[in-house]
Amino acid sequence: MANNMTSNSNTWQENKDDIIMLANRSDKNFVLELPAGRYRLDAGRRMRTLRSILNISQVKELLQQGSLVIEN
C-alpha cells in the first residue's frame, strides 16, 4: 500500500509559519491541558508546536505572566 503513495498524497502539509517554539522560562514545571491531552513542559524546556496553541486560555495566561515565551 505504501508503494502506491506519491509525495503529494500527504494528508497534512506543515506550514512553517504555523510552527512555533514555546519555551518555559520559569523555574516551575507546567502541565498544559491541551485538546489532545496533558503535556508536561518542565522548567527551562521548550516544545515545538502549532501556533494554534496560543488560543488556549492556560497558555495565554502563562505567556502574559512571562512564564512562557515564543522563541524564533
Sequence and secondary structure as in RCSB ss.txt:
>XXXX:A:sequence
MANNMTSNSNTWQENKDDIIMLANRSDKNFVLELPAGRYRLDAGRRMRTLRSILNISQVKELLQQGSLVIEN
>XXXX:A:secstr
 GGG  TT  S    GGGEEEEEE SSS EEEEETTEEEEE TT EEEEEGGGGGSHHHHHHHHHTSEEEE 
